[in-house]
Amino acid sequence: MNPMFRHVIRGVSMVTLIGLFTAGPAQAQDAPGMRIGVRGEITGVSPDVLKVHANSGENVVINLTNDTKIRAVTLANIEDIKPGSYIGSAAIPQEDGSLKALEVHVFPPELAGSGDGHRPFDLAKGSSMTNGSVGDLVVSNGRVLTVNYKGGQQKILVPEDVPIVNLVPGDRSLLKVGVKIVTFVTQSADGTLTAQSISAGKDGVTPPM
């Protein structure tokens, strides 16, 4: 592998994703075909290529294809979450066994079921990602969500300063210099990165996941 690409891959945030924003342990960084999560800011756009300054400090070149899925990340609030809403939340454990959210993202109906479950995530040390359907929603008593997924349930406290966003359908008009993104890419044998999906902040929003 080209040493430059090896350096870039090791510098970006390594997240194995299932669907969108669901993660497993980072491993085999240099394996061709590996799926990688990259967080950062767009620095250049052409019809087939996206240049991104990753949060790690690396500059990454990512290929776009006709199959690259693009979604907008828009601001939301706790009132947008209803019983039955399908959400994802990166969170850290609390002493009582519950979780404290670092962020919450609300999936559109067509993505309900994406990455259902509870697993490790890389947003912060010891963090997890929970994707599931909201059961109970208690706003008046500490903003607590009960999130149900196949085989389990988690209670997640959502502090008032935690970002809450919607994921909505988008297109390439969202991809502009200065826009913050989270992108799901695959790495080929020669180190080339190709975007499978991109979640782009709309109207200045930084995707928090």
RAHU-V58852 format. One record per backbone hydrogen bond with DSSP energy under -0.5 kcal/mol. NH is the residue of the N-H (numbers start at 1). CO is the residue of the C=O. If there is no record, write none. Layout:
NH:CO  NH:CO
This chain:
6:2  7:3  8:4  9:5  10:6  11:7  12:8  15:13  16:24  17:15  18:22  19:17  20:18  24:16  31:28  33:187  34:31  36:185  38:36  38:183  40:181  41:53  42:179  43:51  44:51  46:49  50:62  51:44  52:60  53:41  54:52  54:58  55:39  57:54  60:52  60:58  62:50  62:60  63:193  64:48  68:65  69:196  71:198  72:168  73:200  74:72  74:166  76:164  80:77  81:78  82:80  84:134  85:82  87:85  87:132  88:105  89:130  90:103  91:128  92:100  94:98  97:94  99:155  100:92  101:99  101:157  102:90  103:90  104:163  105:88  106:165  107:86  107:105  111:108  112:109  114:111  116:113  117:131  119:129  121:127  127:124  128:91  129:119  130:89  131:117  132:87  133:148  134:85  135:146  138:144  139:137  144:138  145:156  146:136  147:145  147:154  148:133  148:146  149:152  152:149  154:147  156:145  156:154  157:99  158:143  159:157  162:159  163:102  165:104  166:74  167:106  168:72  168:166  170:70  174:171  175:172  176:174  178:42  179:176  181:40  182:199  183:38  184:197  185:36  185:183  186:194  187:34  188:192  191:188  193:61  194:186  195:63  196:184  197:184  198:69  199:182  200:71  200:198  201:180  202:73  205:202  207:205
